[in-house]
């Protein structure tokens, strides 16, 4: 113990003595220097253009590049540093040095000799801690203040801020994002940087960080994208977008966020806000209406994510308030998406079927806790005794133990395992809904399409909706598309047999009528669930210990769980009820509603990246 203390004292003394002989500008604050030159990359691919920008900002003819490595996994560290060193040498760097923080005096010398500095990704708090413990953070700050450019990606981008967004967690009770703040190097002290921005749905957490620091601006940088900052303005390069958030009313209890979406080639000036996007009018305010936000952002997000067509319905105060359509039905054709364009609702088929199942419960025809095999009068699958315990309640709360789909798909009639004791855990399952569908068909004597039309779709006026393909859809339906926005090579699947888990064809306008029914105060309609049954549908009742659900918002530790067919999340302003859909045919969709206000939204997209589009729209729209 005494030896360790002695060694640490000598180490600290070396740092102190060496720093006394460094130039006086080591004490400089990089924020006070107009010479700040930053390349801030949002993670993902670091292109040659981004590295070349760093080299070009250096004053040296053959720059000496210093790499400050820190990887999120130790095994990555050496490889990542080596890859970056090779890339900079290939692009013309005269010398590349990988900083060794275990020898502080040598590290300080290396910093002083550098003409450009690069920080690869990793974990920002670990990177900052390593620089602090080695005693070289101030030397790096001084070198940047002297005019040496610095660049970084992922963690190396987040550390550029003074108020550094290190991570986030969700409040267990409200589900609200709580940002975890630490200190960074301070090269961009007026800004809080977040990276992997759209890809990881980080708008909500950046808003939360800015709300706690309202005099700062937030800059969210997508993967494969960078900003080049010259001390006053920045320019976007790369493949995707950069989001700028600012509070226009600092000091007030509820902030108003101004949001600017920047495309590659756009510039932004924090002092005058004379950005290209402001000139184009691509600015949204949180207190603007949801339709205005959709009108502003949807075309940009479609371009960013290669989504050919989008249709949206907005419900306000229990009424259909707005419809918006964008783009084309099918790549290579000219037909535009319109209000009657039919999309695949995918897994959003499930809550609609669940509503009809609960009608049967309300009428005493179906018992939520009776094993479904008793209704069928026979086993549903062979050689799996656990499935005989599965009930309608377990299906609707996704606690059957079934996988989402059996190997080879539901049509193959292959083996269907039960992975755990039914009713004890949550695991998202389409197979469970198909099991319930077979029991309901046996109970009512009606095929699913006829049952759904008679009991709900026709009473609600959902005239464009069906669980099976109609001939009229030949001219009405959108086509699904790949992540590149193209028609898939394999022929499109047409659903001519109803499956309650995913085959609903509908429009956002039709589906919005279902949301209105879910929030209707008058429950006297013949087709309506009464207040008690509706409350049960929207009350979390699953015993969730695990989850294989499709991608839904709430991926960072949220507490949303299933009611009877819907996901339910408690928020500060009450329940948020939602579901999304994702079919292998190239469709993505989302719907949510807020019972206390009677507000809701439906978004349907005909591209694989539509889930990224709707997630970004929902994050920008905020609480509704």
Buried (B, 14 or more C-beta within 10 A) or exposed (E): EEEEEEEEEEBEEBBEEBBEEBEEEBEBEBBEBEEBBBBBBBBBEBBEEBBBBBBBBBEBEEBBBBBBBBBBEEEBBEEBBBEBBEBBEEBBBBBBBBBEBEBBBBBBBBBBEBBBBBBBBBBBBBBBBBBEEBBBBBBBBBBBBBBBBBBBBBBBBBBBBBBBBBBBBBBEEBBEBBBEBBBBBBBBBBBBBBBBBBBBBBBBBBBBBBBEBBEBBBBBBBBBBBBBBBBEBBBBBBBBBBBBBBBEEEEEEEBBBBBBBBBBEBBBEBEEBEBBBBEEEBBBBBEBBBBBBBBBBBBBBBBBBBBBBBBBBBBBEBEBBBBBBBBBBBBEEEBEBEBBBBBBBBBBBBBBBBBBBBBBBBEEEBBBEEBBBEBBEEEBBEEBEBBBBBBBBBBBBBBBBBBBBBEEEBEEEEEBBBBBEBBEBBBBBBBBBBBBBBBBBEBBEBBBBBBBBBBBBEBBEBEBBBBBBBEEBEEBBBBBBBBEBBBBEEEEBBBEBBBBBBBBBBBBBBBBBBBBBBBBEEEEEEBBBEEEBBEBBBEBBBEBEEBEBBEBBBEBEBBBBBBBBBBBBBBEEEBBBBBBBBBBBBBBBBBBBBBEBBBBBBBBBBBBBBBBBBBBBBBBBBEB
